[in-house]
Amino acid sequence: MAIDARAGSRPRRDASRPGVARRSRLATGPADHDEPAPLPEPVTMRLDGKVALVTGAGSPDGIGYATARRLADLGARVAIVSTTRRIHERAGELGITGFVADLTDESEVGALADAVAEQLGDVEVLVNNAGLASRASPEVLRPVAQLSYDEWRGEIDRNLTTAFLCSRAFIGGMAERGWGRIVNLAATAGPVNALPTEAAYAAAKAGVVGLTRALAMEMIADGVTVNAVAPGTIHTAASTMAEIKQGLGTPVGRPGTPDEVAAAIAFLCSPAASYITGQMLVVDGGNSVREAQFR
């Protein structure tokens, strides 16, 4: 379902033009070595007053919902979005604002950006969580030889295009203000490892990491950090019994929880993570580190 574009919405800034922070640096040229270096941001986890948008937060047992709750607890003014109206139930439970939009549709992402700005203000923290599989929209599990083009495009659009469109919609404003945080949800599948039948999903999540690193370098002079979190086996409402059993085989001996992933995301969204950008943080109970199982 689409969000109605708001009448009289403010024109969006041309993202190709340098923001105020970058223009000021370009105007002053190299720093005088006799001048003291600027002080770093205070090391704090608080996000008081900052506007945060979390995508893909329709499930009460999912990573997006847990992330929205944590960011709200840190003082952020949080908006969440999903493709169905159940997002309004989640928003009501958390006391935040919910929106409905198809984030694979460029025009709907634009309407979302206008609506969030009108109701909450300019987005300073963006968590691109949309794309993780659910029971309603399961991951396509099929060998490449049997994978249709539409299935391939669907996985790429759901997991990678959503992050691209949402990031593009908000980076201009972040650059203009000289501060921002973007955290993209990758996965261990693709960037770290892969299994047969998941080529489209793995390719999309590997693409998320590539997007994260490229965007981090583009935005670094504007005070915007861009990072990725790569969950391993996480026990959500969408988890299959096979996935849960897989989690029991990790070095920790259990699957992870959405709140454990949300804790990593929240840190990267905070002022305390000001010197971290272009990185991928794996949250998998050590599973990707272990070389072999010993019993």
KATA-V691352 format. One record per helix or strand of 3 or more residues. SS is the DSSP state (@ for helix, = for strand). FROM is the first residue (numbers start at 1). TO is the last residue. Records with the same first field share a line. If there is no record, write none. Layout:
SS=FROM-TO, FROM-TO
This chain:
@=20-28, 63-73, 87-94, 106-119, 144-146, 149-177, 188-191, 199-222, 241-248, 258-269, 271-273
==51-55, 77-82, 97-100, 123-128, 180-185, 224-231, 280-283
